[in-house]
């Protein structure tokens, strides 16, 4: 079974609505967080552990 079919995607809160660089995040799956480009939804998905995702989010907020 393809795990992405169970994913509930949402647009990242820092993404703008101007059609620019946006990512979508699915954090409803046990043990993983998926990230994809909203402009190319079939172009591939990055997979993070929840801990790695928290570190990434914290680091980007610090910028």
CHARMM internal coordinates of N, CA and C (Angstrom, degrees):
IC EDIT
DIST 1 N 1 CA 1.4498
DIST 1 CA 1 C 1.5222
ANGL 1 N 1 CA 1 C 110.35
DIST 1 C 2 N 1.3051
ANGL 1 CA 1 C 2 N 115.39
DIHE 1 N 1 CA 1 C 2 N 134.82
DIST 2 N 2 CA 1.4612
ANGL 1 C 2 N 2 CA 121.60
DIHE 1 CA 1 C 2 N 2 CA 178.58
DIST 2 CA 2 C 1.5208
ANGL 2 N 2 CA 2 C 108.94
DIHE 1 C 2 N 2 CA 2 C -78.01
DIST 2 C 3 N 1.3083
ANGL 2 CA 2 C 3 N 117.43
DIHE 2 N 2 CA 2 C 3 N 117.55
DIST 3 N 3 CA 1.4611
ANGL 2 C 3 N 3 CA 122.32
DIHE 2 CA 2 C 3 N 3 CA -176.18
DIST 3 CA 3 C 1.5243
ANGL 3 N 3 CA 3 C 111.67
DIHE 2 C 3 N 3 CA 3 C -62.94
DIST 3 C 4 N 1.3233
ANGL 3 CA 3 C 4 N 118.09
DIHE 3 N 3 CA 3 C 4 N -27.02
DIST 4 N 4 CA 1.4614
ANGL 3 C 4 N 4 CA 119.67
DIHE 3 CA 3 C 4 N 4 CA -177.60
DIST 4 CA 4 C 1.5263
ANGL 4 N 4 CA 4 C 112.16
DIHE 3 C 4 N 4 CA 4 C -68.17
DIST 4 C 5 N 1.3296
ANGL 4 CA 4 C 5 N 118.24
DIHE 4 N 4 CA 4 C 5 N -18.27
DIST 5 N 5 CA 1.4648
ANGL 4 C 5 N 5 CA 119.50
DIHE 4 CA 4 C 5 N 5 CA 177.29
DIST 5 CA 5 C 1.5239
ANGL 5 N 5 CA 5 C 111.50
DIHE 4 C 5 N 5 CA 5 C -72.08
DIST 5 C 6 N 1.3212
ANGL 5 CA 5 C 6 N 118.33
DIHE 5 N 5 CA 5 C 6 N -21.88
DIST 6 N 6 CA 1.4683
ANGL 5 C 6 N 6 CA 122.63
DIHE 5 CA 5 C 6 N 6 CA 177.43
DIST 6 CA 6 C 1.5221
ANGL 6 N 6 CA 6 C 112.16
DIHE 5 C 6 N 6 CA 6 C -92.42
DIST 6 C 7 N 1.3137
ANGL 6 CA 6 C 7 N 116.57
DIHE 6 N 6 CA 6 C 7 N -7.86
DIST 7 N 7 CA 1.4612
ANGL 6 C 7 N 7 CA 120.64
DIHE 6 CA 6 C 7 N 7 CA -176.00
DIST 7 CA 7 C 1.5216
ANGL 7 N 7 CA 7 C 111.09
DIHE 6 C 7 N 7 CA 7 C -71.11
DIST 7 C 8 N 1.3259
ANGL 7 CA 7 C 8 N 115.83
DIHE 7 N 7 CA 7 C 8 N 136.47
DIST 8 N 8 CA 1.4701
ANGL 7 C 8 N 8 CA 122.32
DIHE 7 CA 7 C 8 N 8 CA 171.96
DIST 8 CA 8 C 1.5315
ANGL 8 N 8 CA 8 C 106.80
DIHE 7 C 8 N 8 CA 8 C -103.50
DIST 8 C 9 N 1.3085
ANGL 8 CA 8 C 9 N 115.76
DIHE 8 N 8 CA 8 C 9 N 104.47
DIST 9 N 9 CA 1.4551
ANGL 8 C 9 N 9 CA 122.21
DIHE 8 CA 8 C 9 N 9 CA -174.21
DIST 9 CA 9 C 1.5229
ANGL 9 N 9 CA 9 C 110.74
DIHE 8 C 9 N 9 CA 9 C -84.63
DIST 9 C 10 N 1.3378
ANGL 9 CA 9 C 10 N 115.17
DIHE 9 N 9 CA 9 C 10 N 142.75
DIST 10 N 10 CA 1.4574
ANGL 9 C 10 N 10 CA 121.97
DIHE 9 CA 9 C 10 N 10 CA 172.47
DIST 10 CA 10 C 1.5202
ANGL 10 N 10 CA 10 C 107.68
DIHE 9 C 10 N 10 CA 10 C -138.76
DIST 10 C 11 N 1.3075
ANGL 10 CA 10 C 11 N 115.90
DIHE 10 N 10 CA 10 C 11 N 151.47
DIST 11 N 11 CA 1.4588
ANGL 10 C 11 N 11 CA 120.60
DIHE 10 CA 10 C 11 N 11 CA 177.88
DIST 11 CA 11 C 1.5234
ANGL 11 N 11 CA 11 C 108.29
DIHE 10 C 11 N 11 CA 11 C -75.86
DIST 11 C 12 N 1.2910
ANGL 11 CA 11 C 12 N 116.28
DIHE 11 N 11 CA 11 C 12 N 136.25
DIST 12 N 12 CA 1.4593
ANGL 11 C 12 N 12 CA 120.88
DIHE 11 CA 11 C 12 N 12 CA 179.74
DIST 12 CA 12 C 1.5253
ANGL 12 N 12 CA 12 C 110.10
DIHE 11 C 12 N 12 CA 12 C -58.41
DIST 12 C 13 N 1.3154
ANGL 12 CA 12 C 13 N 117.13
DIHE 12 N 12 CA 12 C 13 N 142.87
DIST 13 N 13 CA 1.4572
ANGL 12 C 13 N 13 CA 121.73
DIHE 12 CA 12 C 13 N 13 CA -175.42
DIST 13 CA 13 C 1.5257
ANGL 13 N 13 CA 13 C 112.51
DIHE 12 C 13 N 13 CA 13 C -63.97
DIST 13 C 14 N 1.3046
ANGL 13 CA 13 C 14 N 118.74
DIHE 13 N 13 CA 13 C 14 N -25.68
DIST 14 N 14 CA 1.4679
ANGL 13 C 14 N 14 CA 121.51
DIHE 13 CA 13 C 14 N 14 CA 179.90
DIST 14 CA 14 C 1.5249
ANGL 14 N 14 CA 14 C 112.38
DIHE 13 C 14 N 14 CA 14 C -87.49
DIST 14 C 15 N 1.3104
ANGL 14 CA 14 C 15 N 118.26
DIHE 14 N 14 CA 14 C 15 N -4.66
DIST 15 N 15 CA 1.4617
ANGL 14 C 15 N 15 CA 121.08
DIHE 14 CA 14 C 15 N 15 CA 178.33
DIST 15 CA 15 C 1.5202
ANGL 15 N 15 CA 15 C 109.08
DIHE 14 C 15 N 15 CA 15 C -74.86
DIST 15 C 16 N 1.3067
ANGL 15 CA 15 C 16 N 115.50
DIHE 15 N 15 CA 15 C 16 N 141.68
DIST 16 N 16 CA 1.4660
ANGL 15 C 16 N 16 CA 119.57
DIHE 15 CA 15 C 16 N 16 CA 178.89
DIST 16 CA 16 C 1.5226
ANGL 16 N 16 CA 16 C 109.55
DIHE 15 C 16 N 16 CA 16 C -91.58
DIST 16 C 17 N 1.2904
ANGL 16 CA 16 C 17 N 116.23
DIHE 16 N 16 CA 16 C 17 N 167.75
DIST 17 N 17 CA 1.4589
ANGL 16 C 17 N 17 CA 121.73
DIHE 16 CA 16 C 17 N 17 CA -179.59
DIST 17 CA 17 C 1.5235
ANGL 17 N 17 CA 17 C 112.50
DIHE 16 C 17 N 17 CA 17 C -96.83
DIST 17 C 18 N 1.3170
ANGL 17 CA 17 C 18 N 117.66
DIHE 17 N 17 CA 17 C 18 N 18.21
DIST 18 N 18 CA 1.4569
ANGL 17 C 18 N 18 CA 120.07
DIHE 17 CA 17 C 18 N 18 CA -175.51
DIST 18 CA 18 C 1.5300
ANGL 18 N 18 CA 18 C 112.98
DIHE 17 C 18 N 18 CA 18 C -93.54
DIST 18 C 19 N 1.3267
ANGL 18 CA 18 C 19 N 118.11
DIHE 18 N 18 CA 18 C 19 N 12.81
DIST 19 N 19 CA 1.4614
ANGL 18 C 19 N 19 CA 120.56
DIHE 18 CA 18 C 19 N 19 CA 179.38
DIST 19 CA 19 C 1.5185
ANGL 19 N 19 CA 19 C 113.71
DIHE 18 C 19 N 19 CA 19 C 78.13
DIST 19 C 20 N 1.3032
ANGL 19 CA 19 C 20 N 117.09
DIHE 19 N 19 CA 19 C 20 N 12.60
DIST 20 N 20 CA 1.4588
ANGL 19 C 20 N 20 CA 121.63
DIHE 19 CA 19 C 20 N 20 CA -177.50
DIST 20 CA 20 C 1.5134
ANGL 20 N 20 CA 20 C 113.04
DIHE 19 C 20 N 20 CA 20 C -85.09
DIST 20 C 21 N 1.3063
ANGL 20 CA 20 C 21 N 115.65
DIHE 20 N 20 CA 20 C 21 N -141.46
DIST 21 N 21 CA 1.4564
ANGL 20 C 21 N 21 CA 122.29
DIHE 20 CA 20 C 21 N 21 CA -177.04
DIST 21 CA 21 C 1.5251
ANGL 21 N 21 CA 21 C 110.21
DIHE 20 C 21 N 21 CA 21 C -78.08
DIST 21 C 22 N 1.3117
ANGL 21 CA 21 C 22 N 115.96
DIHE 21 N 21 CA 21 C 22 N 103.57
DIST 22 N 22 CA 1.4586
ANGL 21 C 22 N 22 CA 120.79
DIHE 21 CA 21 C 22 N 22 CA -178.21
DIST 22 CA 22 C 1.5210
ANGL 22 N 22 CA 22 C 110.40
DIHE 21 C 22 N 22 CA 22 C -124.08
DIST 22 C 23 N 1.2972
ANGL 22 CA 22 C 23 N 115.51
DIHE 22 N 22 CA 22 C 23 N 147.06
DIST 23 N 23 CA 1.4576
ANGL 22 C 23 N 23 CA 120.30
DIHE 22 CA 22 C 23 N 23 CA 172.56
DIST 23 CA 23 C 1.5164
ANGL 23 N 23 CA 23 C 108.77
DIHE 22 C 23 N 23 CA 23 C -122.00
DIST 23 C 24 N 1.3142
ANGL 23 CA 23 C 24 N 114.80
DIHE 23 N 23 CA 23 C 24 N 153.56
DIST 24 N 24 CA 1.4517
ANGL 23 C 24 N 24 CA 121.70
DIHE 23 CA 23 C 24 N 24 CA 174.12
DIST 24 CA 24 C 1.5161
ANGL 24 N 24 CA 24 C 107.93
DIHE 23 C 24 N 24 CA 24 C -115.60
DIST 24 C 25 N 1.3165
ANGL 24 CA 24 C 25 N 115.46
DIHE 24 N 24 CA 24 C 25 N 144.02
DIST 25 N 25 CA 1.4601
ANGL 24 C 25 N 25 CA 121.79
DIHE 24 CA 24 C 25 N 25 CA -176.25
DIST 25 CA 25 C 1.5213
ANGL 25 N 25 CA 25 C 108.73
DIHE 24 C 25 N 25 CA 25 C -124.59
DIST 25 C 26 N 1.3190
ANGL 25 CA 25 C 26 N 115.99
DIHE 25 N 25 CA 25 C 26 N 137.88
DIST 26 N 26 CA 1.4655
ANGL 25 C 26 N 26 CA 122.22
DIHE 25 CA 25 C 26 N 26 CA 171.99
DIST 26 CA 26 C 1.5196
ANGL 26 N 26 CA 26 C 106.75
DIHE 25 C 26 N 26 CA 26 C -121.06
DIST 26 C 27 N 1.3225
ANGL 26 CA 26 C 27 N 116.41
DIHE 26 N 26 CA 26 C 27 N 109.86
DIST 27 N 27 CA 1.4651
ANGL 26 C 27 N 27 CA 120.13
DIHE 26 CA 26 C 27 N 27 CA -177.93
DIST 27 CA 27 C 1.5273
ANGL 27 N 27 CA 27 C 112.00
DIHE 26 C 27 N 27 CA 27 C -118.43
DIST 27 C 28 N 1.3192
ANGL 27 CA 27 C 28 N 115.64
DIHE 27 N 27 CA 27 C 28 N 24.96
DIST 28 N 28 CA 1.4654
ANGL 27 C 28 N 28 CA 120.71
DIHE 27 CA 27 C 28 N 28 CA -179.72
DIST 28 CA 28 C 1.5240
ANGL 28 N 28 CA 28 C 113.51
DIHE 27 C 28 N 28 CA 28 C -96.85
DIST 28 C 29 N 1.3026
ANGL 28 CA 28 C 29 N 118.23
DIHE 28 N 28 CA 28 C 29 N 1.40
DIST 29 N 29 CA 1.4615
ANGL 28 C 29 N 29 CA 121.93
DIHE 28 CA 28 C 29 N 29 CA -176.71
DIST 29 CA 29 C 1.5268
ANGL 29 N 29 CA 29 C 110.36
DIHE 28 C 29 N 29 CA 29 C -96.88
DIST 29 C 30 N 1.3099
ANGL 29 CA 29 C 30 N 118.06
DIHE 29 N 29 CA 29 C 30 N 138.02
DIST 30 N 30 CA 1.4681
ANGL 29 C 30 N 30 CA 119.40
DIHE 29 CA 29 C 30 N 30 CA -179.34
DIST 30 CA 30 C 1.5323
ANGL 30 N 30 CA 30 C 112.24
DIHE 29 C 30 N 30 CA 30 C -65.04
DIST 30 C 31 N 1.3213
ANGL 30 CA 30 C 31 N 115.79
DIHE 30 N 30 CA 30 C 31 N 127.70
DIST 31 N 31 CA 1.4561
ANGL 30 C 31 N 31 CA 121.12
DIHE 30 CA 30 C 31 N 31 CA 173.01
DIST 31 CA 31 C 1.5057
ANGL 31 N 31 CA 31 C 116.14
DIHE 30 C 31 N 31 CA 31 C 77.97
DIST 31 C 32 N 1.3343
ANGL 31 CA 31 C 32 N 118.60
DIHE 31 N 31 CA 31 C 32 N 8.87
DIST 32 N 32 CA 1.4655
ANGL 31 C 32 N 32 CA 119.60
DIHE 31 CA 31 C 32 N 32 CA 179.50
DIST 32 CA 32 C 1.5191
ANGL 32 N 32 CA 32 C 111.28
DIHE 31 C 32 N 32 CA 32 C -158.57
DIST 32 C 33 N 1.3192
ANGL 32 CA 32 C 33 N 113.90
DIHE 32 N 32 CA 32 C 33 N 152.25
DIST 33 N 33 CA 1.4626
ANGL 32 C 33 N 33 CA 122.40
DIHE 32 CA 32 C 33 N 33 CA 173.95
DIST 33 CA 33 C 1.5218
ANGL 33 N 33 CA 33 C 105.76
DIHE 32 C 33 N 33 CA 33 C -125.18
DIST 33 C 34 N 1.3227
ANGL 33 CA 33 C 34 N 116.44
DIHE 33 N 33 CA 33 C 34 N 127.40
DIST 34 N 34 CA 1.4590
ANGL 33 C 34 N 34 CA 121.83
DIHE 33 CA 33 C 34 N 34 CA -179.44
DIST 34 CA 34 C 1.5157
ANGL 34 N 34 CA 34 C 109.89
DIHE 33 C 34 N 34 CA 34 C -102.94
DIST 34 C 35 N 1.3375
ANGL 34 CA 34 C 35 N 116.10
DIHE 34 N 34 CA 34 C 35 N 144.57
DIST 35 N 35 CA 1.4547
ANGL 34 C 35 N 35 CA 122.55
DIHE 34 CA 34 C 35 N 35 CA 179.24
DIST 35 CA 35 C 1.5204
ANGL 35 N 35 CA 35 C 107.93
DIHE 34 C 35 N 35 CA 35 C -135.88
DIST 35 C 36 N 1.3494
ANGL 35 CA 35 C 36 N 116.13
DIHE 35 N 35 CA 35 C 36 N 136.75
DIST 36 N 36 CA 1.4721
ANGL 35 C 36 N 36 CA 120.26
DIHE 35 CA 35 C 36 N 36 CA 178.15
DIST 36 CA 36 C 1.5233
ANGL 36 N 36 CA 36 C 109.04
DIHE 35 C 36 N 36 CA 36 C -144.86
DIST 36 C 37 N 1.3095
ANGL 36 CA 36 C 37 N 114.92
DIHE 36 N 36 CA 36 C 37 N 163.68
DIST 37 N 37 CA 1.4584
ANGL 36 C 37 N 37 CA 123.55
DIHE 36 CA 36 C 37 N 37 CA 177.21
DIST 37 CA 37 C 1.5227
ANGL 37 N 37 CA 37 C 108.34
DIHE 36 C 37 N 37 CA 37 C -80.86
DIST 37 C 38 N 1.3208
ANGL 37 CA 37 C 38 N 117.39
DIHE 37 N 37 CA 37 C 38 N 124.50
DIST 38 N 38 CA 1.4662
ANGL 37 C 38 N 38 CA 120.06
DIHE 37 CA 37 C 38 N 38 CA -177.52
DIST 38 CA 38 C 1.5223
ANGL 38 N 38 CA 38 C 112.47
DIHE 37 C 38 N 38 CA 38 C -67.33
DIST 38 C 39 N 1.3340
ANGL 38 CA 38 C 39 N 117.82
DIHE 38 N 38 CA 38 C 39 N -21.50
DIST 39 N 39 CA 1.4571
ANGL 38 C 39 N 39 CA 120.92
DIHE 38 CA 38 C 39 N 39 CA 179.18
DIST 39 CA 39 C 1.5180
ANGL 39 N 39 CA 39 C 112.64
DIHE 38 C 39 N 39 CA 39 C -86.01
DIST 39 C 40 N 1.3334
ANGL 39 CA 39 C 40 N 117.77
DIHE 39 N 39 CA 39 C 40 N -13.78
DIST 40 N 40 CA 1.4664
ANGL 39 C 40 N 40 CA 122.36
DIHE 39 CA 39 C 40 N 40 CA -178.25
DIST 40 CA 40 C 1.5264
ANGL 40 N 40 CA 40 C 108.36
DIHE 39 C 40 N 40 CA 40 C -142.17
DIST 40 C 41 N 1.3126
ANGL 40 CA 40 C 41 N 116.31
DIHE 40 N 40 CA 40 C 41 N 69.30
DIST 41 N 41 CA 1.4587
ANGL 40 C 41 N 41 CA 121.63
DIHE 40 CA 40 C 41 N 41 CA -173.13
DIST 41 CA 41 C 1.5185
ANGL 41 N 41 CA 41 C 114.05
DIHE 40 C 41 N 41 CA 41 C -64.22
DIST 41 C 42 N 1.2964
ANGL 41 CA 41 C 42 N 118.14
DIHE 41 N 41 CA 41 C 42 N -21.09
DIST 42 N 42 CA 1.4676
ANGL 41 C 42 N 42 CA 120.61
DIHE 41 CA 41 C 42 N 42 CA 178.19
DIST 42 CA 42 C 1.5263
ANGL 42 N 42 CA 42 C 112.10
DIHE 41 C 42 N 42 CA 42 C -99.70
DIST 42 C 43 N 1.3248
ANGL 42 CA 42 C 43 N 117.14
DIHE 42 N 42 CA 42 C 43 N 4.56
DIST 43 N 43 CA 1.4567
ANGL 42 C 43 N 43 CA 121.83
DIHE 42 CA 42 C 43 N 43 CA -174.86
DIST 43 CA 43 C 1.5119
ANGL 43 N 43 CA 43 C 115.25
DIHE 42 C 43 N 43 CA 43 C -81.54
DIST 43 C 44 N 1.3082
ANGL 43 CA 43 C 44 N 118.37
DIHE 43 N 43 CA 43 C 44 N -2.01
DIST 44 N 44 CA 1.4576
ANGL 43 C 44 N 44 CA 120.59
DIHE 43 CA 43 C 44 N 44 CA -179.96
DIST 44 CA 44 C 1.5069
ANGL 44 N 44 CA 44 C 111.59
DIHE 43 C 44 N 44 CA 44 C 129.84
DIST 44 C 45 N 1.3081
ANGL 44 CA 44 C 45 N 115.25
DIHE 44 N 44 CA 44 C 45 N 159.18
DIST 45 N 45 CA 1.4561
ANGL 44 C 45 N 45 CA 122.43
DIHE 44 CA 44 C 45 N 45 CA -177.03
DIST 45 CA 45 C 1.5146
ANGL 45 N 45 CA 45 C 109.25
DIHE 44 C 45 N 45 CA 45 C -135.06
DIST 45 C 46 N 1.3110
ANGL 45 CA 45 C 46 N 115.87
DIHE 45 N 45 CA 45 C 46 N 132.89
DIST 46 N 46 CA 1.4619
ANGL 45 C 46 N 46 CA 120.87
DIHE 45 CA 45 C 46 N 46 CA 173.09
DIST 46 CA 46 C 1.5197
ANGL 46 N 46 CA 46 C 108.05
DIHE 45 C 46 N 46 CA 46 C -89.46
DIST 46 C 47 N 1.3188
ANGL 46 CA 46 C 47 N 116.63
DIHE 46 N 46 CA 46 C 47 N 143.87
DIST 47 N 47 CA 1.4575
ANGL 46 C 47 N 47 CA 121.95
DIHE 46 CA 46 C 47 N 47 CA 179.20
DIST 47 CA 47 C 1.5193
ANGL 47 N 47 CA 47 C 109.32
DIHE 46 C 47 N 47 CA 47 C -120.88
DIST 47 C 48 N 1.3145
ANGL 47 CA 47 C 48 N 115.79
DIHE 47 N 47 CA 47 C 48 N 127.86
DIST 48 N 48 CA 1.4613
ANGL 47 C 48 N 48 CA 122.96
DIHE 47 CA 47 C 48 N 48 CA 178.11
DIST 48 CA 48 C 1.5178
ANGL 48 N 48 CA 48 C 109.19
DIHE 47 C 48 N 48 CA 48 C -120.37
DIST 48 C 49 N 1.3149
ANGL 48 CA 48 C 49 N 117.11
DIHE 48 N 48 CA 48 C 49 N 151.16
DIST 49 N 49 CA 1.4633
ANGL 48 C 49 N 49 CA 119.77
DIHE 48 CA 48 C 49 N 49 CA 166.76
DIST 49 CA 49 C 1.5255
ANGL 49 N 49 CA 49 C 106.11
DIHE 48 C 49 N 49 CA 49 C -73.71
DIST 49 C 50 N 1.3200
ANGL 49 CA 49 C 50 N 118.57
DIHE 49 N 49 CA 49 C 50 N 155.15
DIST 50 N 50 CA 1.4666
ANGL 49 C 50 N 50 CA 119.29
DIHE 49 CA 49 C 50 N 50 CA 177.51
DIST 50 CA 50 C 1.5351
ANGL 50 N 50 CA 50 C 112.75
DIHE 49 C 50 N 50 CA 50 C -56.22
DIST 50 C 51 N 1.3253
ANGL 50 CA 50 C 51 N 117.64
DIHE 50 N 50 CA 50 C 51 N -38.32
DIST 51 N 51 CA 1.4674
ANGL 50 C 51 N 51 CA 120.70
DIHE 50 CA 50 C 51 N 51 CA 179.54
DIST 51 CA 51 C 1.5252
ANGL 51 N 51 CA 51 C 111.01
DIHE 50 C 51 N 51 CA 51 C -65.62
DIST 51 C 52 N 1.3152
ANGL 51 CA 51 C 52 N 117.23
DIHE 51 N 51 CA 51 C 52 N -44.10
DIST 52 N 52 CA 1.4672
ANGL 51 C 52 N 52 CA 120.78
DIHE 51 CA 51 C 52 N 52 CA 178.62
DIST 52 CA 52 C 1.5241
ANGL 52 N 52 CA 52 C 110.70
DIHE 51 C 52 N 52 CA 52 C -64.71
DIST 52 C 53 N 1.3209
ANGL 52 CA 52 C 53 N 117.52
DIHE 52 N 52 CA 52 C 53 N -37.43
DIST 53 N 53 CA 1.4604
ANGL 52 C 53 N 53 CA 121.08
DIHE 52 CA 52 C 53 N 53 CA 178.28
DIST 53 CA 53 C 1.5317
ANGL 53 N 53 CA 53 C 110.71
DIHE 52 C 53 N 53 CA 53 C -64.48
DIST 53 C 54 N 1.3330
ANGL 53 CA 53 C 54 N 117.43
DIHE 53 N 53 CA 53 C 54 N -42.27
DIST 54 N 54 CA 1.4676
ANGL 53 C 54 N 54 CA 120.26
DIHE 53 CA 53 C 54 N 54 CA 178.29
DIST 54 CA 54 C 1.5287
ANGL 54 N 54 CA 54 C 110.84
DIHE 53 C 54 N 54 CA 54 C -61.26
DIST 54 C 55 N 1.3282
ANGL 54 CA 54 C 55 N 117.20
DIHE 54 N 54 CA 54 C 55 N -41.48
DIST 55 N 55 CA 1.4665
ANGL 54 C 55 N 55 CA 121.21
DIHE 54 CA 54 C 55 N 55 CA 178.27
DIST 55 CA 55 C 1.5277
ANGL 55 N 55 CA 55 C 109.94
DIHE 54 C 55 N 55 CA 55 C -63.41
DIST 55 C 56 N 1.3223
ANGL 55 CA 55 C 56 N 117.22
DIHE 55 N 55 CA 55 C 56 N -44.10
DIST 56 N 56 CA 1.4654
ANGL 55 C 56 N 56 CA 121.85
DIHE 55 CA 55 C 56 N 56 CA 179.31
DIST 56 CA 56 C 1.5358
ANGL 56 N 56 CA 56 C 110.96
DIHE 55 C 56 N 56 CA 56 C -60.71
DIST 56 C 57 N 1.3176
ANGL 56 CA 56 C 57 N 116.68
DIHE 56 N 56 CA 56 C 57 N -48.18
DIST 57 N 57 CA 1.4649
ANGL 56 C 57 N 57 CA 121.16
DIHE 56 CA 56 C 57 N 57 CA -179.51
DIST 57 CA 57 C 1.5205
ANGL 57 N 57 CA 57 C 110.43
DIHE 56 C 57 N 57 CA 57 C -62.34
DIST 57 C 58 N 1.3123
ANGL 57 CA 57 C 58 N 117.86
DIHE 57 N 57 CA 57 C 58 N -43.87
DIST 58 N 58 CA 1.4631
ANGL 57 C 58 N 58 CA 121.44
DIHE 57 CA 57 C 58 N 58 CA 179.31
DIST 58 CA 58 C 1.5345
ANGL 58 N 58 CA 58 C 110.45
DIHE 57 C 58 N 58 CA 58 C -61.91
DIST 58 C 59 N 1.3185
ANGL 58 CA 58 C 59 N 116.67
DIHE 58 N 58 CA 58 C 59 N -41.52
DIST 59 N 59 CA 1.4713
ANGL 58 C 59 N 59 CA 120.53
DIHE 58 CA 58 C 59 N 59 CA -179.66
DIST 59 CA 59 C 1.5212
ANGL 59 N 59 CA 59 C 111.42
DIHE 58 C 59 N 59 CA 59 C -66.31
DIST 59 C 60 N 1.3245
ANGL 59 CA 59 C 60 N 118.07
DIHE 59 N 59 CA 59 C 60 N -40.15
DIST 60 N 60 CA 1.4612
ANGL 59 C 60 N 60 CA 119.95
DIHE 59 CA 59 C 60 N 60 CA 179.88
DIST 60 CA 60 C 1.5253
ANGL 60 N 60 CA 60 C 111.58
DIHE 59 C 60 N 60 CA 60 C -71.62
DIST 60 C 61 N 1.3010
ANGL 60 CA 60 C 61 N 117.80
DIHE 60 N 60 CA 60 C 61 N -31.73
DIST 61 N 61 CA 1.4698
ANGL 60 C 61 N 61 CA 120.18
DIHE 60 CA 60 C 61 N 61 CA 176.61
DIST 61 CA 61 C 1.5295
ANGL 61 N 61 CA 61 C 110.75
DIHE 60 C 61 N 61 CA 61 C -67.67
DIST 61 C 62 N 1.3067
ANGL 61 CA 61 C 62 N 116.61
DIHE 61 N 61 CA 61 C 62 N -28.16
DIST 62 N 62 CA 1.4650
ANGL 61 C 62 N 62 CA 120.69
DIHE 61 CA 61 C 62 N 62 CA -178.71
DIST 62 CA 62 C 1.5248
ANGL 62 N 62 CA 62 C 112.58
DIHE 61 C 62 N 62 CA 62 C -76.45
DIST 62 C 63 N 1.3141
ANGL 62 CA 62 C 63 N 117.79
DIHE 62 N 62 CA 62 C 63 N -11.70
DIST 63 N 63 CA 1.4762
ANGL 62 C 63 N 63 CA 120.62
DIHE 62 CA 62 C 63 N 63 CA -179.19
DIST 63 CA 63 C 1.5009
ANGL 63 N 63 CA 63 C 113.07
DIHE 62 C 63 N 63 CA 63 C -73.38
END
COOR INIT
IC SEED 1 N 1 CA 1 C
IC BUILD
